[in-house]
Amino acid sequence: MIKLENVVFSYSRHGAPILNGVTMSLNDGEIGIIMGRNGSGKTTLFTNILGINHPDSGNIYFDGMDLTKMKHRDKAGLIAFVPQHIHFGSLSVYDSVMLGRVSRFGMKAGSRDHEAVRRVLDEMQLSAFADRSAEELSGGEKQKVAIARALAQEPK
């Protein structure tokens, strides 16, 4: 479940709030749609949920845990974001998916991390692409790699 309570956010101290008292909740299994005109705050809402930006006030909960008070490492095990346009640089598909594990291992991946990546690549039918440059893939294949990266985090 995700729940927002009276979330307020502005990009500058003295600027008008982009989000002003946003309150909403989605229960497990529900699908929500955020609609609005350009510049109305849809992306800003998501950057606050993801922790890229931090609300000036209010709370954001995921399964009862306050995301605004969590460490980035802990949050990475709970939520992930797959952007519409994805660039992986010169990384292989395997290494791109392994990046989803960084919050678990820090500087050096262990055998459990490699097992998780291989399992997710198999599940997403990406094993044949493991050694290819992720930048060479189609847009849809890149999104599959981004989803595989999120799954490799082994969300709780």
ABEGO torsion letter per residue (X at the ends): XBBBBGBBBBABAABBBABBGBBBBBBBGBBBBBBEBBGAGAAAAAAAAAGABBBABEBBBBGGBBAAABBAAAAAAABBBBBABBBAEABBAAAAAAAAAAAAAEABBBAAAAAAAAAAAAAAGAAAAAABBAAABBAAAAAAAAAAAAAAAGBX
